[in-house]
Amino acid sequence: MSRIIDVLVVGSGLAGLTAALAAAREGRSVRMVTDGMGSLAISGGCVDLLGYAGGQRLDDPWSGMNLLPPEHPYRLLGADCVRAALDMLRQCAAAQGWPLHTAASPQGAPCNALLPTIMGTLKPSYLLPDSLDPAALTRAKRVLVASAHGLRDCRPALIISQLRRYREWADKDFVPLLLPSPLGATHRSLSALDLARLVDKPQGRDWLVQSLRKYAGQCDAVLLPPVCGSRADVSIWRELSQAVACPLVEMLSIPPGVGGLRLRDALLHELRRHDFELVENARVIRATSDGRRCASLTALAAGQERQHVARAFVLATGGILGGGVELAPGSARESVFKLAIPVPPDVSLWSEPEIFGSHVFSRLGVRVDGEMRPRDDSGQAWRDNIFFAGRSIGGYDFATEKSGHGVALATGWQAGRMAAATAGKSAEPASGEQL
Ligand SMILES: Cc1cc2nc3c(=O)[nH]c(=O)nc-3n(C[C@H](O)[C@H](O)[C@H](O)COP(=O)(O)OP(=O)(O)OC[C@H]3O[C@@H](n4cnc5c(N)ncnc54)[C@H](O)[C@@H]3O)c2cc1C
């Protein structure tokens, strides 16, 4: 057993990182125990707030919140809470040299931007790093669409043919370009992360600038995979855009998620300014409680068990893929405390034939109140010092709504603040009994 800390956060996805920041900014000591990196490692790094609701694509995500069901996390929290969480992320990311901003409508109101993807589709998203800002593409007549030899699944011709299906893109003049591989013609399998790491170094930046410069001069904007550096450092993208003398716009790519890793980098650096400790490759396997409070969690790492005693706990363990929700035929449960999650008894009702439809399994998760405390069957908070955040919470479907990081952020912010307040009021934790 180690020192008693105020807030223990389980999981290092966006929900866990946000909860840790929110608690640390309240002056609490925070420890994060995590098994893996979470879905930031595969995400594009933009914050989808709410792209679709009521069967419509939303330009203004705030207007769509009233269309959501009452159990949706945004409805439980309220719009002011969601705005405050977005503000905190903006402040923390900017402090680390990774500014995030929101697009503006023609009337000047904040709105969703449509971001091009490596598949040639457009995804609505709300909070973006500068390198993903599509404004230069919207204005451009002639767009250079670039990839590199050996880069997996990034084909300029396919991207262009798909983008042309959108009315606002149909009349643009596209120029496809396949850059020579920086690792030689025989190197046949590169990811965007490989190239971004290369571009972290001066010789990698030279390669990109020299390869793009003579074509970019004839175009108004360059659309390229997320290769402008692997770190949360906007100066790399700025330097490249200046050297190429044309606005560079990164597209959302397939995993590994360069954009998500940059965001993770920024948040971890920000956390290190506080009383924060990270325990990686550790899986929480057990809990003890003393009456209405959780007393400790035990984690297993490299075959060794370690007990973590804290005054309050945030569970940000993700959904089915993250490890926070476990499924068995006919039942579902939360993975640490084994809380039952209600499911339709007939398994065939868990999904529907339409692959991109709204499946029941995608909304499964722990039911919480507005303070992110899990509720028992009678509607009462199940424990006083346990809070949930992110995809482990039920009642929403990030894939069809395009609300993934938005919900992770807002619920993480609320859970972190609530845990900090609870820890502030709490006496010394007692030794508990196994839950
Ligand atoms: C391919 C892909 C791309 C996406 N891109 C975007 C995007 O660009 N923008 C956007 O807004 N949304 C995106 N999303 C959705 C978004 O990533 C998620 O909805 C959201 O980030 C979930 O965050 P989370 O922190 O709740 O969970 P996760 O990111 O899944 O994190 C869960 C964490 O808990 C840890 N964990 C689980 N169980 C335990 C345990 N027992 N002990 C210790 N640790 C444990 C895991 O290791 C992990 O660190 C994307 C999703 C996918 C699948």
The ligand as an SDF file (V2000), in Angstrom:
LIG
                    3D

 53 58  0  0  0  0  0  0  0  0999 V2000
  -11.6010    4.6020  -34.1300 C   0  0  0  0  0  0  0  0  0  0  0  0
  -12.2550    5.6380  -33.2500 C   0  0  0  0  0  0  0  0  0  0  0  0
  -11.9910    6.9830  -33.4830 C   0  0  0  0  0  0  0  0  0  0  0  0
  -12.6180    7.9660  -32.7130 C   0  0  0  0  0  0  0  0  0  0  0  0
  -12.3470    9.2750  -32.9770 N   0  0  0  0  0  0  0  0  0  0  0  0
  -12.9790   10.2420  -32.2720 C   0  0  0  0  0  0  0  0  0  0  0  0
  -12.7210   11.6130  -32.5460 C   0  0  0  0  0  0  0  0  0  0  0  0
  -11.9070   11.9780  -33.4050 O   0  0  0  0  0  0  0  0  0  0  0  0
  -13.4280   12.5380  -31.8390 N   0  0  0  0  0  0  0  0  0  0  0  0
  -14.3380   12.1800  -30.8670 C   0  0  0  0  0  0  0  0  0  0  0  0
  -14.9510   13.0540  -30.2810 O   0  0  0  0  0  0  0  0  0  0  0  0
  -14.5660   10.8850  -30.5550 N   0  0  0  0  0  0  0  0  0  0  0  0
  -13.9120    9.9060  -31.2350 C   0  0  0  0  0  0  0  0  0  0  0  0
  -14.1470    8.5870  -30.9280 N   0  0  0  0  0  0  0  0  0  0  0  0
  -14.9810    8.2450  -29.7420 C   0  0  0  0  0  0  0  0  0  0  0  0
  -14.1800    8.4530  -28.4520 C   0  0  0  0  0  0  0  0  0  0  0  0
  -12.8560    7.9500  -28.6380 O   0  0  0  0  0  0  0  0  0  0  0  0
  -14.7700    7.7710  -27.2300 C   0  0  0  0  0  0  0  0  0  0  0  0
  -16.1650    7.8430  -27.1750 O   0  0  0  0  0  0  0  0  0  0  0  0
  -14.2600    8.4160  -25.9180 C   0  0  0  0  0  0  0  0  0  0  0  0
  -12.9720    8.9140  -26.0900 O   0  0  0  0  0  0  0  0  0  0  0  0
  -14.2920    7.4190  -24.7790 C   0  0  0  0  0  0  0  0  0  0  0  0
  -13.3740    7.8220  -23.7750 O   0  0  0  0  0  0  0  0  0  0  0  0
  -13.3090    7.1130  -22.3700 P   0  0  0  0  0  0  0  0  0  0  0  0
  -12.2060    7.8020  -21.6280 O   0  0  0  0  0  0  0  0  0  0  0  0
  -14.6400    7.0620  -21.7630 O   0  0  0  0  0  0  0  0  0  0  0  0
  -12.9150    5.5820  -22.6590 O   0  0  0  0  0  0  0  0  0  0  0  0
  -11.6100    4.9200  -23.2640 P   0  0  0  0  0  0  0  0  0  0  0  0
  -10.8980    5.8700  -24.1500 O   0  0  0  0  0  0  0  0  0  0  0  0
  -12.0300    3.6030  -23.8240 O   0  0  0  0  0  0  0  0  0  0  0  0
  -10.6630    4.6670  -22.0060 O   0  0  0  0  0  0  0  0  0  0  0  0
  -10.9040    3.6460  -21.0700 C   0  0  0  0  0  0  0  0  0  0  0  0
   -9.6610    3.5290  -20.1900 C   0  0  0  0  0  0  0  0  0  0  0  0
   -9.9280    2.6960  -19.0870 O   0  0  0  0  0  0  0  0  0  0  0  0
   -8.8550    1.7460  -18.9470 C   0  0  0  0  0  0  0  0  0  0  0  0
   -9.4100    0.5920  -18.2140 N   0  0  0  0  0  0  0  0  0  0  0  0
  -10.5360   -0.1310  -18.4730 C   0  0  0  0  0  0  0  0  0  0  0  0
  -10.7310   -1.0530  -17.4910 N   0  0  0  0  0  0  0  0  0  0  0  0
   -9.7050   -0.8940  -16.5980 C   0  0  0  0  0  0  0  0  0  0  0  0
   -9.3560   -1.5350  -15.3600 C   0  0  0  0  0  0  0  0  0  0  0  0
  -10.1050   -2.5170  -14.8200 N   0  0  0  0  0  0  0  0  0  0  0  0
   -8.2170   -1.1390  -14.7190 N   0  0  0  0  0  0  0  0  0  0  0  0
   -7.4450   -0.1250  -15.2320 C   0  0  0  0  0  0  0  0  0  0  0  0
   -7.7560    0.5320  -16.3860 N   0  0  0  0  0  0  0  0  0  0  0  0
   -8.8710    0.1480  -17.0550 C   0  0  0  0  0  0  0  0  0  0  0  0
   -8.4460    1.4760  -20.3850 C   0  0  0  0  0  0  0  0  0  0  0  0
   -7.1600    0.8930  -20.4380 O   0  0  0  0  0  0  0  0  0  0  0  0
   -8.4590    2.9140  -20.9090 C   0  0  0  0  0  0  0  0  0  0  0  0
   -7.3040    3.6280  -20.5260 O   0  0  0  0  0  0  0  0  0  0  0  0
  -13.5170    7.5940  -31.6720 C   0  0  0  0  0  0  0  0  0  0  0  0
  -13.7640    6.2310  -31.4140 C   0  0  0  0  0  0  0  0  0  0  0  0
  -13.1580    5.2590  -32.1880 C   0  0  0  0  0  0  0  0  0  0  0  0
  -13.4630    3.8120  -31.8960 C   0  0  0  0  0  0  0  0  0  0  0  0
  1  2  1  0
  2  3  1  0
  2 52  2  0
  3  4  2  0
  4  5  1  0
  4 50  1  0
  5  6  2  0
  6  7  1  0
  6 13  1  0
  7  8  2  0
  7  9  1  0
  9 10  1  0
 10 11  2  0
 10 12  1  0
 12 13  2  0
 13 14  1  0
 14 15  1  0
 14 50  1  0
 15 16  1  0
 16 17  1  0
 16 18  1  0
 18 19  1  0
 18 20  1  0
 20 21  1  0
 20 22  1  0
 22 23  1  0
 23 24  1  0
 24 25  2  0
 24 26  1  0
 24 27  1  0
 27 28  1  0
 28 29  2  0
 28 30  1  0
 28 31  1  0
 31 32  1  0
 32 33  1  0
 33 34  1  0
 33 48  1  0
 34 35  1  0
 35 36  1  0
 35 46  1  0
 36 37  1  0
 36 45  1  0
 37 38  2  0
 38 39  1  0
 39 40  1  0
 39 45  2  0
 40 41  1  0
 40 42  2  0
 42 43  1  0
 43 44  2  0
 44 45  1  0
 46 47  1  0
 46 48  1  0
 48 49  1  0
 50 51  2  0
 51 52  1  0
 52 53  1  0
M  END
$$$$
